[in-house]
Amino acid sequence: MPNALFNVPKAINEPVYSYAPGTPERTRLLSTYERMLGEQVDIPMFIGGKEIRTGELRDCRPPHDHQRVIGRYHWGTKEHVEQAVDAALAAHASWSSMPWFERAGIFLRAADLVSGPYRATINAATMLAQSKTVHQAEIDAACEFADFLRFNVQFMTEIYAQQPESSPGVWNRMEYRALEGFVLAITPFNFTAIAGNLPSAPALMGNVAVWKPADAQIYSAWVIMEIFRKAGLPEGVINLVYADGPAVGDVVFKHPDFAGLHFTGSTGVFKHLWKEIGTNIDRYKAYPRIVGETGGKDFVLAHPSADALEVATSLSRGAFEFQGQKCSAASRAYVPASIWPAVKAKLVEDVKSFTMGSPGDPSNFITAVIDERSFDKIVSFIDYAKGREDVELIVGGGHDKSKGYFVEPTVVVTTNPHFRTMCEEIFGPFLTIFVYEDSAWSETLDLINRTSEYALTGAVFSRDRYAVDEATRRLSFAAGNFYVNDKPTGAVVGQQPFGGARGSGTNDKAGSVLNLLRWVSPRTIKETLVPPADYRYPFLGN
């Protein structure tokens, strides 16, 4: 072990490329996209450092061109999950005892691979598999993922530096051990960065992981795993499996060495997994850590003093970037009657100007939703809203899945603040607006706070600082990430740690020390420098 206290490179947010016409990064990315679009890659699982091929193949198809196959992945079984758990546990001793700076070096190298030679590849994979535009892929797959890797290394050193005080004659120390066992990471389709962060954050802290990505994100997950391997991640530290959820759960949640769940996905699934863990609690060596970021019904609230154009722009971007498939996407809005005509005019104008199509054409602002199941769910909400007297559809509502899963950005206005689409998560390009009387500002704050089970993100727009202060205070539990005069999306690692409470998760704030603290088990070490040689205390004297 080197006799030195090392400083890691200071984490700085990865600059976002513009991909403006004529830039080299635009040319590079689009050529990579076209090349990958024309290929059919073979995607194995990765267990114990080995590529596992089962021969049971399933297709990767772009949501915007679902007749095309860009890859086939090997589907696993319960036995493969068992192998992944065994491989993780076999790697635990050597990985958890590896010096922290060696672990740091692996993930710092991975960050530079993401932002450097793999940038076009991981962005193109995200465009293909998840139908993200050039810009949305860049801020996610390249920049946010690299940010997670770099900032987590810095946060790790900050945690390790937290040491207790020592009294005279005593040296107190705190070590931050890895959890005893393995962590299960279940990752969503919508963010490549989240998919990479959920297994790697615990791994950075010395843990081993079994990683199950969403089926629609397997293509991008394969690229992530290639990067980790290129960076030198040892065998068995992160094991990537593709299998049915029940098959994974039947192995993992009954295993005595299950140590934690790192999850992003639906609220319903998370509650089910929590119940499974509770049911099996007597099986485990230790109480598992349960960390989850789940659903959202995110709001934008405009005060009568708000600028109408700013409100409209926050809605067009916040509700419809990446087709509204962000946990943080604006899904309900509360607009005062006095500025509503101006907000409506600008919002309708913006939405009608959106171009929709393949992410391979950078002029498109809207692409496809992730799959047919999502398409059908969103369309069912559109059809439901169209048939109601207390709702007016002001723009959008069209849809077509003949070539890709395309749903027009849709905005409805309701006179019922408890209308179904004001309360339920849709996870698509659908925005519901309630217009309130200017005099009902205070009542509207109460309405927002009690309408939804979720509490992920929210925004207030106002030029009246008293109103901003009131909204911030009274909505303190309505959103884990609260925005003032900004859309409720776009949290940046190291700047706005992300997570919500209530039905939106455990609020363990990905992109901060708070999340990494969940993946360590501290141990206090007290060393007495000159131990006593007589049991007698002074008070025993005559």
Solvent accessible surface area in square Angstrom, and as a share of the most:
residue,aa,sasa,rsa
1,M,174,0.78
2,P,69,0.43
3,N,158,0.81
4,A,57,0.45
5,L,180,0.89
6,F,81,0.34
7,N,148,0.76
8,V,32,0.18
9,P,92,0.58
10,K,156,0.66
11,A,9,0.07
12,I,122,0.62
13,N,38,0.19
14,E,26,0.11
15,P,92,0.58
16,V,74,0.42
17,Y,78,0.30
18,S,86,0.56
19,Y,11,0.04
20,A,41,0.32
21,P,108,0.68
22,G,78,0.75
23,T,30,0.18
24,P,92,0.58
25,E,29,0.13
26,R,55,0.20
27,T,92,0.53
28,R,129,0.47
29,L,2,0.01
30,L,39,0.20
31,S,66,0.42
32,T,14,0.08
33,Y,4,0.01
34,E,101,0.45
35,R,126,0.46
36,M,6,0.03
37,L,26,0.13
38,G,63,0.60
39,E,61,0.27
40,Q,110,0.49
41,V,26,0.15
42,D,64,0.33
43,I,0,0.00
44,P,3,0.02
45,M,0,0.00
46,F,2,0.01
47,I,11,0.06
48,G,16,0.15
49,G,29,0.28
50,K,131,0.56
51,E,74,0.33
52,I,38,0.19
53,R,122,0.45
54,T,49,0.28
55,G,55,0.53
56,E,85,0.38
57,L,82,0.41
58,R,90,0.33
59,D,52,0.27
60,C,11,0.06
61,R,107,0.39
62,P,0,0.00
63,P,3,0.02
64,H,6,0.03
65,D,19,0.10
66,H,23,0.10
67,Q,130,0.58
68,R,97,0.35
69,V,19,0.11
70,I,0,0.00
71,G,0,0.00
72,R,86,0.31
73,Y,13,0.05
74,H,11,0.05
75,W,12,0.04
76,G,3,0.03
77,T,59,0.34
78,K,83,0.35
79,E,97,0.43
80,H,29,0.13
81,V,0,0.00
82,E,68,0.30
83,Q,85,0.38
84,A,0,0.00
85,V,1,0.00
86,D,87,0.45
87,A,18,0.14
88,A,0,0.00
89,L,49,0.24
90,A,86,0.66
91,A,12,0.09
92,H,38,0.17
93,A,74,0.58
94,S,80,0.52
95,W,3,0.01
96,S,36,0.24
97,S,84,0.54
98,M,53,0.24
99,P,39,0.25
100,W,65,0.23
101,F,40,0.16
102,E,87,0.39
103,R,10,0.04
104,A,2,0.02
105,G,37,0.35
106,I,19,0.10
107,F,2,0.01
108,L,39,0.20
109,R,117,0.43
110,A,0,0.00
111,A,0,0.00
112,D,82,0.43
113,L,15,0.07
114,V,0,0.00
115,S,17,0.11
116,G,38,0.36
117,P,106,0.66
118,Y,48,0.18
119,R,13,0.05
120,A,15,0.12
121,T,35,0.20
122,I,0,0.00
123,N,0,0.00
124,A,0,0.00
125,A,0,0.00
126,T,0,0.00
127,M,0,0.00
128,L,0,0.00
129,A,8,0.06
130,Q,0,0.00
131,S,0,0.00
132,K,1,0.00
133,T,17,0.10
134,V,9,0.05
135,H,91,0.41
136,Q,8,0.03
137,A,0,0.00
138,E,0,0.00
139,I,50,0.25
140,D,1,0.00
141,A,0,0.00
142,A,0,0.00
143,C,5,0.03
144,E,34,0.15
145,F,0,0.00
146,A,0,0.00
147,D,6,0.03
148,F,7,0.03
149,L,3,0.01
150,R,40,0.15
151,F,19,0.08
152,N,7,0.03
153,V,1,0.00
154,Q,34,0.15
155,F,21,0.09
156,M,0,0.00
157,T,31,0.18
158,E,75,0.33
159,I,5,0.03
160,Y,48,0.18
161,A,72,0.56
162,Q,120,0.53
163,Q,88,0.39
164,P,50,0.31
165,E,156,0.70
166,S,55,0.36
167,S,64,0.41
168,P,137,0.86
169,G,40,0.38
170,V,26,0.15
171,W,135,0.47
172,N,33,0.17
173,R,68,0.25
174,M,52,0.23
175,E,59,0.26
176,Y,31,0.12
177,R,105,0.38
178,A,16,0.13
179,L,10,0.05
180,E,115,0.52
181,G,5,0.05
182,F,0,0.00
183,V,1,0.00
184,L,0,0.00
185,A,0,0.00
186,I,28,0.14
187,T,3,0.02
188,P,15,0.10
189,F,33,0.14
190,N,2,0.01
191,F,31,0.13
192,T,0,0.00
193,A,0,0.00
194,I,24,0.12
195,A,0,0.00
196,G,0,0.00
197,N,2,0.01
198,L,5,0.03
199,P,0,0.00
200,S,4,0.02
201,A,1,0.00
202,P,0,0.00
203,A,0,0.00
204,L,3,0.02
205,M,2,0.01
206,G,1,0.01
207,N,0,0.00
208,V,0,0.00
209,A,0,0.00
210,V,0,0.00
211,W,0,0.00
212,K,26,0.11
213,P,1,0.01
214,A,26,0.20
215,D,65,0.34
216,A,37,0.29
217,Q,0,0.00
218,I,0,0.00
219,Y,2,0.01
220,S,0,0.00
221,A,0,0.00
222,W,47,0.16
223,V,4,0.02
224,I,0,0.00
225,M,9,0.04
226,E,53,0.24
227,I,0,0.00
228,F,0,0.00
229,R,86,0.31
230,K,112,0.48
231,A,7,0.05
232,G,43,0.42
233,L,18,0.09
234,P,49,0.31
235,E,116,0.52
236,G,3,0.03
237,V,1,0.00
238,I,4,0.02
239,N,0,0.00
240,L,0,0.00
241,V,0,0.00
242,Y,2,0.01
243,A,1,0.01
244,D,72,0.38
245,G,38,0.37
246,P,109,0.69
247,A,25,0.19
248,V,3,0.01
249,G,14,0.13
250,D,52,0.27
251,V,13,0.07
252,V,0,0.00
253,F,3,0.01
254,K,88,0.37
255,H,39,0.17
256,P,61,0.38
257,D,22,0.12
258,F,3,0.01
259,A,8,0.06
260,G,0,0.00
261,L,0,0.00
262,H,5,0.02
263,F,5,0.02
264,T,7,0.04
265,G,24,0.23
266,S,55,0.35
267,T,14,0.08
268,G,50,0.48
269,V,73,0.42
270,F,12,0.05
271,K,106,0.45
272,H,104,0.46
273,L,17,0.09
274,W,118,0.41
275,K,143,0.61
276,E,59,0.27
277,I,3,0.02
278,G,40,0.39
279,T,111,0.64
280,N,11,0.05
281,I,64,0.33
282,D,140,0.72
283,R,124,0.45
284,Y,21,0.08
285,K,126,0.53
286,A,55,0.43
287,Y,179,0.68
288,P,15,0.09
289,R,58,0.21
290,I,18,0.09
291,V,6,0.03
292,G,4,0.04
293,E,24,0.11
294,T,2,0.01
295,G,2,0.02
296,G,5,0.05
297,K,4,0.02
298,D,2,0.01
299,F,1,0.00
300,V,1,0.00
301,L,0,0.00
302,A,0,0.00
303,H,25,0.11
304,P,38,0.24
305,S,31,0.20
306,A,4,0.03
307,D,42,0.22
308,A,16,0.12
309,L,104,0.52
310,E,91,0.41
311,V,0,0.00
312,A,0,0.00
313,T,53,0.31
314,S,7,0.04
315,L,0,0.00
316,S,6,0.04
317,R,126,0.46
318,G,2,0.02
319,A,2,0.01
320,F,0,0.00
321,E,20,0.09
322,F,1,0.01
323,Q,1,0.01
324,G,3,0.03
325,Q,0,0.00
326,K,13,0.05
327,C,13,0.08
328,S,9,0.06
329,A,8,0.06
330,A,2,0.02
331,S,15,0.10
332,R,4,0.01
333,A,0,0.00
334,Y,0,0.00
335,V,1,0.00
336,P,0,0.00
337,A,36,0.28
338,S,72,0.47
339,I,23,0.12
340,W,32,0.11
341,P,89,0.56
342,A,50,0.39
343,V,0,0.00
344,K,66,0.28
345,A,65,0.50
346,K,56,0.24
347,L,0,0.00
348,V,25,0.14
349,E,109,0.49
350,D,25,0.13
351,V,9,0.05
352,K,148,0.63
353,S,78,0.51
354,F,39,0.16
355,T,66,0.38
356,M,72,0.32
357,G,16,0.15
358,S,44,0.28
359,P,1,0.01
360,G,19,0.18
361,D,66,0.34
362,P,43,0.27
363,S,79,0.51
364,N,18,0.09
365,F,65,0.27
366,I,0,0.00
367,T,0,0.00
368,A,0,0.00
369,V,1,0.00
370,I,13,0.06
371,D,54,0.28
372,E,79,0.36
373,R,207,0.75
374,S,20,0.13
375,F,8,0.03
376,D,67,0.35
377,K,92,0.39
378,I,1,0.00
379,V,18,0.11
380,S,55,0.35
381,F,6,0.03
382,I,0,0.00
383,D,79,0.41
384,Y,61,0.23
385,A,2,0.02
386,K,112,0.47
387,G,65,0.62
388,R,108,0.40
389,E,182,0.81
390,D,48,0.25
391,V,20,0.12
392,E,96,0.43
393,L,59,0.29
394,I,23,0.12
395,V,11,0.06
396,G,29,0.28
397,G,4,0.04
398,G,26,0.25
399,H,79,0.35
400,D,78,0.41
401,K,74,0.31
402,S,86,0.56
403,K,122,0.52
404,G,0,0.00
405,Y,31,0.12
406,F,29,0.12
407,V,1,0.01
408,E,66,0.30
409,P,9,0.06
410,T,0,0.00
411,V,0,0.00
412,V,0,0.00
413,V,20,0.12
414,T,2,0.01
415,T,109,0.64
416,N,52,0.27
417,P,29,0.18
418,H,91,0.41
419,F,8,0.04
420,R,89,0.32
421,T,0,0.00
422,M,0,0.00
423,C,34,0.21
424,E,73,0.33
425,E,37,0.17
426,I,4,0.02
427,F,49,0.20
428,G,7,0.06
429,P,0,0.00
430,F,3,0.01
431,L,0,0.00
432,T,0,0.00
433,I,0,0.00
434,F,30,0.12
435,V,41,0.23
436,Y,6,0.02
437,E,116,0.52
438,D,49,0.26
439,S,106,0.68
440,A,26,0.20
441,W,26,0.09
442,S,47,0.30
443,E,106,0.47
444,T,3,0.02
445,L,2,0.01
446,D,64,0.33
447,L,15,0.07
448,I,2,0.01
449,N,49,0.25
450,R,157,0.57
451,T,15,0.09
452,S,12,0.08
453,E,96,0.43
454,Y,22,0.08
455,A,2,0.01
456,L,2,0.01
457,T,2,0.01
458,G,0,0.00
459,A,0,0.00
460,V,0,0.00
461,F,7,0.03
462,S,4,0.02
463,R,178,0.65
464,D,51,0.26
465,R,169,0.62
466,Y,193,0.73
467,A,5,0.04
468,V,6,0.03
469,D,70,0.36
470,E,43,0.19
471,A,0,0.00
472,T,60,0.35
473,R,144,0.53
474,R,75,0.28
475,L,2,0.01
476,S,67,0.44
477,F,157,0.65
478,A,4,0.03
479,A,12,0.09
480,G,27,0.26
481,N,9,0.05
482,F,57,0.24
483,Y,20,0.08
484,V,55,0.32
485,N,67,0.34
486,D,71,0.37
487,K,36,0.15
488,P,0,0.00
489,T,6,0.03
490,G,44,0.42
491,A,21,0.16
492,V,52,0.30
493,V,6,0.03
494,G,35,0.34
495,Q,108,0.48
496,Q,68,0.30
497,P,46,0.29
498,F,39,0.16
499,G,2,0.02
500,G,0,0.00
501,A,41,0.31
502,R,106,0.39
503,G,13,0.12
504,S,0,0.00
505,G,14,0.13
506,T,42,0.24
507,N,54,0.28
508,D,22,0.11
509,K,30,0.13
510,A,27,0.21
511,G,3,0.03
512,S,10,0.06
513,V,43,0.25
514,L,96,0.48
515,N,5,0.03
516,L,1,0.01
517,L,73,0.36
518,R,65,0.24
519,W,0,0.00
520,V,1,0.01
521,S,27,0.18
522,P,66,0.41
523,R,115,0.42
524,T,85,0.50
525,I,50,0.25
526,K,136,0.58
527,E,72,0.32
528,T,55,0.32
529,L,102,0.51
530,V,129,0.74
531,P,91,0.57
532,P,116,0.73
533,A,113,0.87
534,D,78,0.41
535,Y,161,0.61
536,R,150,0.55
537,Y,147,0.56
538,P,130,0.82
539,F,157,0.66
540,L,89,0.44
541,G,58,0.55
542,N,210,1.08
